[in-house]
Amino acid sequence: MSIKILFSVFLIFGHIVNAYSQRDGYLFDNQSDNVEISTLTPTKVNVVCSNENIYKIRIVPDEGIGKVHMRIIAPRANIVLYDNAKDGYKLQKILNMQNSLVIMLELSIVETEDDLENDDFISQGWAAMLIQSKLK
């Protein structure tokens, strides 16, 4: 009896999560992850992108972390595809890939001169890297 109830709860939970993630047509990829970020060294994560999909990349930092610098790079060509410093440090970007390729997400916490004098400034923490995709 308890196995049936447990199975039913998992089944219902699975449907709720699936419905929530599909509300805008995007599905979570297995490439989503939690990564450690800091002001010292950028964290670099490779992501495989297909030209058959549109990708939504969102960064959700720990509470208290200020600005997060995100760059999306094509490492083989050494080309910066997106730099959120030029876009008000937005933490979301939609990519419509022309070709299938590996991109590199480079993340770091932004530190200003004012932050050096702030005792509450967080120079190291974690961020969720949420990658969703949908077919074109």
C-alpha positions, 0 to 999 in steps of 0.5 A: 500500500505505501509503495503505491502511495509513494509511486503516486507522489513521484508520478504527480511530482514528475508531471508538475515539474514537467508542466512547469518547465514546459510553460514557455516551450523550454525544457531543462537540459542535463547540462544544468549545474551548480558552480562555485564562483569568485572574484579571483578566477573565472569559473569556466564550464563547457556546454554542447549546443546543437543548431537544432535548438534555441537555448536559454541560459540563466545564472542564479547566484547565491543570495547576497552575491552582487553582480555576476559577470557572464561571458559566452565564448566560442573557445575553438575560435576564441570569439566572445559571443556575449558579454553581460557587462555590456548588457547591464549584467543581465543573468539570462541570455537566449542563444539561437545557434547557427552551427552546432558547437561547444561554447564556454560559459565564463562566470565571476563575481564583479568586484568594484572599489566600493566593494573593497570597503564593504564588510558585507561584500561576498567575494566567493559563493555558488551559482545555479547555471540553468540551461534550457532548450527547445526545438527551433 
